[in-house]
């Protein structure tokens, strides 16, 4: 029996595994178990792909920080430089230049010319206007008319009411009047019965003084002022304007000046800047000092808005 057992042991030898063989076997078994568990093909790549959570969290932190900075940053306030104020103030002006010319040759040799400039700025709180006019006429090369006017008006609403405060400054020069230059300064209060983009009607009352430089009575004369002004946009192409100012002396209301202006503007077809202007001006002075008390001017002008 001992012989048989010895033969059986010799026919089935038991292999002895070396350390290297055990390492390969362990690696193979580990790889096989991982393949069975995930069902994916396994690559033994010495440089693995970067799927670490630290990169994702870093990117998320940067994005969150940038968003918080942009959200918390205050809005930059718009600052107007000092040199931008004149340009900003020029915007919003309703301005135009006007020119008219007529004449004749033959039995009567005449030439008449009128030019003017009007600047006006109207806002929700105030209205400012500048008006300049010059007229000249001649007959047979002899000047029969030559005069000029300058007026500046400022009117400001008082709070949220229809009341306003105004100032007026005027200068008048006429070669055929007994003075070299007439000045007037006035101020007071007004009331707007209508004030919109298409209609305006206001009445005014105030006080001031006038002076006729170079006249026989070259003194400042205190005077009151009563006035009214109206403007109406009749259609998209027609506008009607008128104003009346009465300047009586405080000492004697029979010593007064009366100035009235009326004009009708018609926008020419096919144009946005060119208009025809039919205008009439009446100037009455109760103390003409040797000249005629009344002067009436009428004209048909070409008006260019800019």
Buried (B, 14 or more C-beta within 10 A) or exposed (E): EEEEEEEEEEEEEEEEEEEEEEEEEEEEEEEEEEEEEEEEEEEEEEEEEEEEEEEEEEEEEEEEEEEEEEEEEEEEEEEEEEEEEEEEEEEEBEBBBBEBEEEEEEEEEBBBBBBBBBBBBBEEEBBBBBBBBBBBBBBEEEEBBBBBBBBBBBBBBEEEEBEBBBBBBBBBBBEEBBBEBBBBBBBBBBEBEEBEEEEBBBBBEBEBBBBBEEBEEEEEBEBBBBBBBBBBBEEEEEBEBBBBBBBBBEEEEEBBBBBBBBBBBBBEEEEEEBBBBEBBBBBBBBBEEEBEEEBEBEBEBBBBBE
